[in-house]
Amino acid sequence: MNHEPLQVIADKRSSEGQLCEVIQNLGPVEERPEFWLGIAGDESYSRVHRRHSMFQLSYRHVAPGLTLGQLALLCQRLRES
């Protein structure tokens, strides 16, 4: 996997434009959901950055039909692992 896109996403200095461009060009899911959860839960990232990460966590790692309660449990388990 080319880690450069993930490095851009993980960089707190990346602009929203950079994030959107890199996210649009991500290939198949190879990253762990903890990657997105870590950014989404880190208040040192901007709100926009965290929002994009939460969306990508949902889009790339959550199966259709999962309830909000099940998602909360999944996120809790990911944080604990």
C-alpha positions in Angstrom: 0.0 0.0 0.0 1.2 3.5 -0.8 1.3 5.2 2.6 1.8 8.7 1.2 -2.0 9.4 1.1 -2.4 8.3 4.7 0.5 10.5 5.7 -1.2 13.5 4.1 -4.4 12.6 5.9 -2.6 12.2 9.2 -0.8 15.5 8.9 -2.6 18.1 11.1 -1.3 20.8 8.7 -3.1 19.4 5.6 -5.7 21.7 4.2 -9.3 20.7 3.6 -8.5 20.8 -0.1 -5.6 18.4 0.3 -7.7 16.1 2.4 -10.5 16.0 -0.1 -8.2 15.4 -3.0 -6.3 12.5 -1.3 -9.5 11.0 0.1 -11.1 11.0 -3.4 -8.2 9.1 -4.7 -7.9 6.4 -2.0 -7.9 2.9 -3.4 -9.4 -0.1 -1.8 -9.6 -0.3 2.0 -6.3 -1.4 3.3 -6.0 0.9 6.4 -7.3 -0.2 9.8 -10.3 1.6 11.1 -8.2 2.8 14.1 -6.5 5.2 11.7 -9.6 7.2 11.1 -10.8 6.8 14.7 -7.6 8.1 16.0 -7.9 11.3 14.0 -11.6 11.7 14.7 -11.0 11.4 18.5 -8.0 13.7 18.6 -9.0 17.3 19.5 -5.6 18.6 18.3 -6.9 18.1 14.7 -9.3 20.7 13.3 -13.1 20.1 13.4 -13.1 19.8 9.6 -10.3 17.3 9.6 -12.0 15.2 12.3 -15.3 15.4 10.5 -13.7 14.0 7.3 -12.1 11.2 9.3 -15.4 10.2 11.0 -17.1 10.1 7.6 -14.3 8.0 6.1 -14.5 5.6 9.1 -18.2 5.2 8.5 -17.8 5.0 4.7 -14.9 2.6 4.5 -15.3 0.4 7.6 -19.0 0.3 8.7 -21.2 -2.3 7.2 -24.7 -1.2 5.9 -27.4 -1.8 8.5 -25.2 -1.3 11.5 -27.2 0.6 14.2 -25.8 3.7 15.9 -25.5 1.6 19.2 -23.5 -1.0 17.4 -21.3 1.6 15.9 -20.7 3.1 19.4 -19.7 -0.4 20.7 -17.4 -0.9 17.7 -15.7 2.5 18.3 -15.3 1.6 22.0 -13.7 -1.7 21.1 -11.3 0.0 18.6 -10.2 2.5 21.2 -9.5 -0.3 23.7 -7.4 -2.4 21.3 
